[in-house]
Amino acid sequence: MAHTPSPLEVVETHFAHLAPTHLTLHGPTVHAWLDERTYSLHELRELLMTRGTPYGVRDAVWRETIRAARLSQDWMLGALGLCMPALRSVARRTTRNLTPGGVESVESAILCEVIGRVRTINLDYARLAWYLTRPAHRAALSARKHEMQAPLPDEDLGPQESPDTTTSGSPELLLVSAVRNGVLSTEQARLIARTRLENQPLAQIAQELGVAYKALAKRRERAEARLVEAVHAGEVTFADALARTG
């Protein structure tokens, strides 16, 4: 049977592909301790794991990465890749004896938690990596508990349809997938994200855009209906959102 990559494996694969050419930082711009040259995030990840690297340098790299991740999905992938060693450690400890579906659920919970923290973490904090990864461990334990408590299938019921796990993960990433596959426009996805995920009032956004409230509400309703239809049809998936389109 062919191996199906787990969510963390998907992230690592695309991180390794993007980092050398698209996810780069200029050393002295980040911190004076770094050399006068361009570093890829993959190289910086190794540097951050080196015992002799000052914590100030580590936090400086994280601040630059997080700022970029808040503006770009590619850099959000870079942020996930930058803390992948810690996330893998969390996953190893929390997915033992789980089914492949259970592993996917736990790893998805880990990724969702880190994405949320990247979006909201206070950049003035020291030891930023700890504040990103520690909550991921709690999210993983919660997801593991849910999987362990799930009832076992009744063998007497005959063949059962497997649950669809292709849409597990962050709602933000599903919106990214929808945009990349032409299901939603960038404006439609942003409207859904701001009103549904960030809880911004629709009336406020209507005022900002200079459109009628009812017209904007109808626009969102049509976009959400199209998104739901695409999710059910398999056009929008969590894994696809992590892949970079051409």
VEXLUMFI-815287 format. One record per residue: x, y, z of N, C-alpha, C in turn. Coordinates in steps of 0.2 Angstrom, whole numbers, plus 2048, in hexadecimal, padded with zeros to 3 digits. Example, Ala and Ser with C-alpha at 12.3 -4.5 7.8 and 13.67 -1.06 7.14 Angstrom:
% VEXLUMFI-815287
   neast   nnorth   nup   caeast   canorth   caup   ceast   cnorth   cup
     842      7E4   827      83E       7EA    827     842      7F0   827
     840      7F5   823      844       7FB    824     840      800   827
% end
This chain:
% VEXLUMFI-815287
   neast   nnorth   nup   caeast   canorth   caup   ceast   cnorth   cup
     804      7FA   800      800       800    800     804      806   800
     803      80B   7FC      807       811    7FB     806      815   802
     80C      818   803      80C       81C    809     809      823   808
     804      825   80D      801       82B    80C     804      830   811
     807      835   80F      80B       83A    813     806      83D   818
     809      83D   81E      805       841    824     805      848   823
     801      84C   826      802       853    826     808      856   827
     80C      854   82C      813       857    82D     818      855   828
     817      84F   825      81B       84D    81F     81A      851   819
     813      853   818      811       858    812     815      85E   813
     814      861   819      817       867    81B     81F      867   81A
     822      862   81C      82A       862    81B     82C      861   814
     828      85D   810      829       85C    809     829      863   805
     824      867   807      823       86D    803     828      872   806
     82A      872   80C      82F       877    80F     835      875   80C
     837      86F   80C      83E       86E    809     83E      870   801
     838      870   7FE      838       872    7F7     839      87A   7F6
     835      87D   7FB      835       885    7FA     83B      888   7FE
     83D      886   803      842       889    807     848      88C   804
     84B      888   7FF      852       88A    7FC     851      890   7F8
     84B      891   7F5      84A       896    7F0     845      89C   7F2
     840      89A   7F6      83B       89F    7F7     83A      8A1   7FE
     83D      89D   803      83D       89F    80A     844      8A1   80C
     846      8A7   80B      84D       8A9    80C     84D      8AF   810
     852      8B0   814      853       8B6    818     85A      8B9   818
     85B      8BF   818      862       8C2    818     865      8C3   81F
     86A      8C0   820      86D       8BF    827     86D      8C5   82B
     871      8CA   829      871       8D0    82D     86B      8D4   82E
     866      8D3   829      85F       8D6    82A     85C      8D3   830
     85D      8CD   831      859       8C9    836     85D      8CB   83D
     864      8CA   83D      867       8CB    843     86F      8CB   841
     872      8D0   845      879       8D1    843     87E      8CB   845
     87C      8C7   848      880       8C1    84A     880      8BC   844
     87C      8BD   83F      87C       8B9    839     880      8BB   834
     883      8B7   82F      888       8B9    82A     884      8BE   825
     889      8C1   821      886       8C5    81C     885      8C1   816
     87F      8BE   816      87D       8BA    810     876      8B8   811
     873      8B4   80C      86C       8B2    80C     86C      8AB   80F
     867      8AA   813      866       8A4    816     85F      8A1   814
     85F      89B   813      858       898    812     855      896   819
     84F      895   819      84C       893    820     84E      88C   822
     84F      888   81D      852       881    81E     858      881   822
     85D      886   81F      863       887    822     862      88A   829
     85E      88F   82A      85D       892    830     85A      88D   835
     856      889   833      853       884    838     859      880   83B
     85E      87E   837      864       87A    83A     867      87F   83F
     868      885   83D      86C       88A    841     868      88B   848
     861      88B   848      85D       88C    84E     85E      886   852
     85F      880   84F      860       87A    853     867      879   856
     86C      87D   854      873       87D    856     873      880   85D
     877      87C   862      877       87E    869     87A      885   86A
     87F      887   866      882       88E    867     87F      894   864
     879      893   861      875       899    85E     872      89C   863
     873      8A3   864      870       8A7    869     869      8A7   869
     865      8A7   86E      85E       8A8    86E     85B      8AE   86B
     85F      8B3   86B      85D       8B9    868     85D      8B9   860
     862      8B5   85E      862       8B3    857     85C      8AF   855
     85A      8AA   859      855       8A6    857     84E      8A9   857
     84D      8AE   85C      847       8B2    85C     847      8B7   856
     84C      8B9   854      84C       8BE    84F     84A      8BA   848
     84D      8B4   847      84B       8B0    841     843      8AF   842
     841      8AD   848      83A       8AC    848     835      8B2   847
     838      8B8   849      834       8BE    848     833      8BF   841
     838      8BF   83D      838       8C0    836     834      8BB   832
     834      8B5   834      830       8AF    831     829      8B0   833
     827      8B2   839      820       8B3    83B     81D      8B9   837
     821      8BE   837      81E       8C4    833     81D      8C2   82C
     821      8BF   829      820       8BD    822     81A      8B8   822
     819      8B3   826      814       8AE    826     80D      8B1   827
     80D      8B7   82A      806       8BA    82B     804      8BE   824
     809      8BE   820      807       8C1    819     807      8BC   813
     80A      8B6   814      80B       8B1    80F     80A      8AA   811
     806      8A6   80D      805       89F    80F     80C      89B   80E
     810      89D   809      816       89A    808     81A      89B   80F
     81A      8A1   811      81E       8A2    818     81B      89F   81E
     814      89E   81D      811       89A    823     814      893   823
     814      890   81D      817       88A    81C     81F      88A   81E
     822      88F   81D      829       890    820     829      890   827
     824      893   82A      824       893    832     823      88C   834
     81E      888   831      81D       882    833     824      87D   832
     827      87E   82D      82D       87B    82C     833      87C   830
     833      883   832      838       885    837     838      881   83E
     832      880   840      831       87D    846     82F      875   846
     830      872   840      82F       86C    83E     832      867   843
     839      867   845      83C       863    84A     838      862   850
     836      868   853      832       868    859     82B      864   858
     828      866   852      821       863    851     822      85C   850
     827      859   84D      828       852    84C     829      84F   853
     82C      852   857      82D       84F    85E     826      84F   861
     822      854   861      81C       854    864     817      84E   861
     818      84D   85A      814       848    857     816      841   859
     81D      840   859      81F       839    85B     81C      837   862
     81C      83C   867      81A       83B    86D     812      83A   86E
     80E      83D   869      807       83D    86A     803      839   865
     807      835   860      803       831    85B     805      82A   85C
     808      828   862      80A       821    862     803      81D   863
     803      817   85F      7FE       812    85F     7F7      815   85C
     7F8      81A   859      7F2       81D    855     7F1      81A   84E
     7EB      81A   84B      7EA       818    844     7ED      81E   840
     7EE      81C   839      7F0       822    835     7EB      828   835
     7E5      826   836      7E0       82C    836     7E1      830   83D
     7E3      82C   842      7E4       830    848     7EA      834   848
     7EF      831   845      7F5       835    844     7F4      83C   840
     7F0      83B   83B      7EE       841    837     7EB      846   83B
     7E6      844   83F      7E2       848    843     7E7      84C   848
     7EB      848   84B      7F0       84B    850     7F5      850   84D
     7F7      84E   847      7FC       853    844     7F9      859   841
     7F2      858   83F      7EF       85E    83C     7ED      863   842
     7EC      860   848      7EB       864    84E     7F1      868   84F
     7F7      865   84F      7FD       868    850     7FE      86E   84B
     7FD      86D   845      7FE       872    840     7F9      878   841
     7F3      876   842      7EE       87B    843     7F0      880   849
     7F2      87D   84F      7F4       881    854     7FA      885   853
     7FF      883   84F      805       887    84E     803      88D   849
     7FF      88B   844      7FC       890    840     7F9      896   844
     7F4      894   848      7F1       899    84C     7F6      89D   850
     7FB      89A   853      800       89D    857     804      8A2   853
     806      8A0   84D      809       8A4    849     805      8AB   847
     7FF      8AA   846      7FB       8B0    845     7FA      8B5   84B
     7FB      8B2   851      7F9       8B6    856     7FE      8B8   85B
     804      8B4   85B      809       8B5    860     80C      8BC   861
     80D      8BE   867      810       8C4    868     818      8C4   866
     81A      8C8   861      821       8C7    85F     826      8CA   864
     823      8CD   869      828       8D0    86E     82A      8CA   873
     827      8C4   873      829       8BF    877     830      8BD   876
     833      8BA   87B      83A       8B7    87A     838      8AF   87A
     83D      8AB   877      83C       8A4    876     835      8A3   872
     835      8A6   86C      82F       8A5    868     82D      89E   867
     832      89A   865      831       893    863     82D      88F   868
     82F      891   86F      82C       88D    874     824      88F   874
     823      895   873      81C       897    873     818      895   86E
     81B      893   868      818       890    862     817      889   863
     81B      885   866      81B       87E    866     818      87B   86C
     818      87E   872      815       87C    878     80E      87B   877
     80A      880   874      803       87F    874     801      879   86F
     806      878   86A      805       873    865     805      86C   868
     809      86B   86E      809       865    872     802      864   875
     7FF      869   878      7F9       869    87B     7F3      867   876
     7F4      86A   870      7EF       868    86B     7EF      861   869
     7F5      85F   868      7F7       858    866     7F4      853   86B
     7F5      854   872      7F2       850    877     7EB      850   877
     7E8      856   876      7E0       856    875     7DE      852   870
     7E1      853   86A      7DF       84F    864     7E0      847   865
     7E5      845   868      7E7       83E    86A     7E1      83C   86E
     7DF      83F   873      7DA       83D    878     7D4      83C   874
     7D2      840   870      7CC       840    86C     7CC      839   868
     7D2      838   865      7D3       832    860     7D3      82C   865
     7D6      82C   86A      7D6       826    86F     7CF      824   871
     7CB      829   872      7C4       828    875     7BF      827   870
     7C1      827   869      7BC       826    864     7BA      81F   864
     7B3      81D   863      7B1       816    863     7B4      812   85D
     7B5      80C   85E      7B8       808    859     7B2      806   854
     7B3      805   84E      7AE       803    849     7AB      7FC   84B
     7A5      7FB   84A      7A1       7F5    84B     7A2      7F1   845
     7A6      7EB   846      7A8       7E7    840     7A1      7E4   83D
     79C      7E3   841      796       7E0    83E     792      7E4   83A
     794      7EB   839      790       7EF    835     793      7EF   82E
     798      7EB   82C      79A       7EA    825     79F      7F0   824
     7A1      7F0   81D      7A5       7F5    81B     7A2      7FC   81C
     7A6      800   81F      7A4       807    820     7A8      80C   81C
     7A5      811   81A      7A9       817    817     7AE      81A   81B
     7B4      81B   819      7B9       81E    81D     7B7      825   81E
     7B9      828   824      7B7       82F    824     7BC      833   820
     7BA      839   81D      7BE       83D    819     7C2      842   81D
     7C9      840   81D      7CD       844    821     7D1      849   81C
     7CF      84A   816      7D3       84E    812     7D2      856   813
     7CD      857   817      7CB       85E    819     7CD      860   820
     7D0      85B   824      7D2       85D    82B     7D8      862   82A
     7D8      866   830      7DD       86B    830     7DB      872   831
     7DF      877   82F      7DD       87E    830     7D8      880   82B
     7D2      884   82D      7CE       887    829     7D1      88C   824
     7D7      88F   827      7DB       894    823     7DE      890   81D
     7E0      88A   81E      7E4       886    819     7DF      884   814
     7D8      882   816      7D3       880    811     7D2      886   80C
     7D2      88C   80F      7D0       892    80B     7D6      893   806
     7DC      892   808      7E2       892    804     7E1      88E   7FE
     7DF      887   7FF      7DE       882    7FA     7D9      885   7F5
     7D3      888   7F8      7CE       88A    7F4     7D0      88F   7EF
     7D4      894   7F1      7D7       899    7ED     7DB      896   7E8
     7E0      892   7EA      7E4       88F    7E5     7E1      88B   7E0
     7DB      888   7E1      7D8       883    7DC     7D2      887   7D9
     7D2      88E   7DA      7CD       892    7D6     7C6      891   7D8
     7C5      88E   7DE      7BE       88E    7E1     7BC      894   7E4
     7C1      898   7E7      7BF       89F    7EA     7C4      8A4   7E7
     7C2      8AA   7E7      7C7       8AF    7E5     7CB      8B1   7EC
     7D0      8B5   7EB      7D4       8B7    7F1     7CF      8BB   7F6
     7CB      8BF   7F2      7C7       8C4    7F6     7C1      8C0   7FA
     7BF      8BB   7F6      7B9       8B7    7FA     7BC      8B3   800
     7C2      8B0   7FF      7C5       8AC    804     7C7      8B1   80A
     7C9      8B7   809      7CB       8BC    80E     7C5      8BE   812
     7BF      8BF   80E      7B9       8C1    811     7B7      8BB   816
     7B7      8B5   814      7B5       8B0    818     7BA      8AF   81F
     7C0      8B0   81D      7C5       8B0    823     7C4      8B5   828
     7C3      8BB   825      7C2       8C1    82A     7BC      8C0   82E
     7B6      8BE   82B      7B0       8BE    82F     7AF      8B8   833
     7B1      8B2   830      7B0       8AC    833     7B6      8A9   838
     7BC      8AB   836      7C2       8A8    83A     7C4      8AE   83F
     7C4      8B4   83D      7C6       8BA    841     7C1      8BD   844
     7BA      8BB   843      7B5       8BE    846     7B4      8C6   845
     7B6      8C8   83F      7B5       8CF    83E     7AE      8D1   83C
     7AB      8D6   83E      7A4       8D7    83C     7A3      8D8   834
     79E      8D5   831      79D       8D6    82A     79B      8DD   829
     798      8E0   82D      796       8E7    82C     79C      8EC   82C
     7A1      8EA   830      7A7       8EE    830     7AB      8ED   829
     7AB      8E7   826      7AF       8E6    820     7AB      8E9   81A
     7A4      8E9   81B      7A0       8EC    815     7A2      8F3   815
     7A2      8F6   81B      7A4       8FE    81B     7AB      8FF   818
     7B0      8FB   81A      7B7       8FB    817     7B7      8FB   80F
     7B3      8F6   80D      7B3       8F5    806     7AE      8FA   802
     7AA      8FD   806      7A5       902    802     7A0      8FE   7FF
     79D      8F8   801      798       8F5    7FE     792      8F4   803
     78C      8F2   801      787       8F1    805     787      8EB   809
     785      8EB   810      786       8E6    814     782      8DF   811
     77C      8E0   80E      779       8DA    80C     77C      8D8   806
     77F      8DC   802      783       8D9    7FC     789      8D5   7FE
     78C      8D8   803      792       8D4    805     790      8CE   809
     78B      8CE   80C      788       8C7    80F     787      8C2   80A
     783      8C4   805      782       8C0    7FF     788      8BD   7FC
     78D      8C2   7FB      793       8C0    7F8     797      8BA   7FC
     797      8BB   803      799       8B6    807     796      8AF   807
     78F      8B0   807      78B       8AA    807     78C      8A6   800
     78D      8A9   7FB      78E       8A5    7F4     795      8A2   7F5
     79A      8A6   7F8      7A1       8A3    7F8     7A1      89D   7FD
     79E      89E   802      79E       898    807     79A      892   804
     795      893   800      791       88D    7FD     796      88A   7F8
     79A      88E   7F5      79E       88B    7F0     7A4      887   7F3
     7A6      88A   7F9      7AC       886    7FD     7A9      880   7FF
     7A3      880   802      7A1       879    805     7A0      874   7FF
     79D      876   7FA      79D       872    7F4     7A3      86F   7F2
     7A9      873   7F2      7AF       871    7EF     7B2      86C   7F4
     7B1      86E   7FB      7B4       869    800     7B1      862   7FF
     7AA      862   7FF      7A7       85B    7FE     7A9      858   7F8
     7AB      85C   7F2      7AD       859    7EC     7B4      857   7EC
     7B8      858   7F1      7BF       857    7F2     7C4      85C   7EE
     7C1      861   7EC      7C5       866    7E8     7C9      86A   7ED
     7C7      86A   7F3      7CB       86E    7F8     7CD      86A   7FE
     7D4      869   7FF      7D6       865    804     7DC      868   808
     7DD      866   80E      7E2       868    813     7E9      868   810
     7EB      862   80D      7F1       861    80B     7F3      865   805
     7EE      866   800      7EF       86A    7FA     7F1      871   7FC
     7EE      874   802      7EF       87B    804     7F7      87C   806
     7FA      876   808      801       877    809     806      877   804
     803      875   7FE      807       874    7F8     808      87B   7F4
     80D      87C   7F1      80E       883    7EE     80C      881   7E6
     808      886   7E4      806       885    7DD     80B      888   7D9
     80B      886   7D2      810       889    7CE     811      890   7CD
% end
